[in-house]
């Protein structure tokens, strides 16, 4: 294995773990000619050192009752089986919300650490897997809301939240606080809003938080209210229900945050914003 840039020899003996035979569909006769087994998985315990015994052919392979003398035992431990099922669940959840491979790998590693440490006894593996995916998203800088994880998992929001806190405590790790900017671009693109409205909404939300206009409000509800205010002042008007469906917050939550921000609207908008509807004509709650 050689670096194409500088010619450095990275490795002179590289083992190819791929199949050494090509099997064509017309040649399938029930005998698999490949001898290398499945791909290696470093997260499983010794998964690449198992041995499979092929079917016997001669008389010496069978006893006097015609039973195979050498049989494959169940080589996979219950621990590995639990890990594989959890990895499949994380993969399928990530597929449903289009998460990249890096997040899946981080979630798999988190699950493996929790499983090996036996920190969350009594909690279902599906709940732990969902919480690991939520933490992985936060740590990779692309957070998803609890409701978004809940929508692709079979677990309730409350149970995912409990597991989330227990995992952080058990692994002695932490996640960055979420801000309004983490969700803004995703929510605006899902609503089909132009770049100008997105920039205005980001500015409004940031100024509102900095000026302490919306104390105690979650970043998601502040972001939703900022999008509502920016869209109402532009040509691309969106209703509270449309924004609420995308952001996963109730109409009344958006109204409460908007009501706090409305009196300060004149100083929240960016200076270069082109108003289609003047501030005085914005909806009053």
FENBEL-V618847 format. One record per helix or strand of 3 or more residues. SS is the DSSP state (h for helix, s for strand). FROM is the first residue (numbers start at 1). TO is the last residue. Records with the same first field share a line. If there is no record, write none. Layout:
SS=FROM-TO / FROM-TO
This chain:
h=25-27 / 47-49 / 59-61 / 78-96 / 101-117 / 125-139 / 146-152 / 157-171 / 181-191 / 195-210 / 219-232 / 240-247 / 251-262 / 265-268 / 279-281
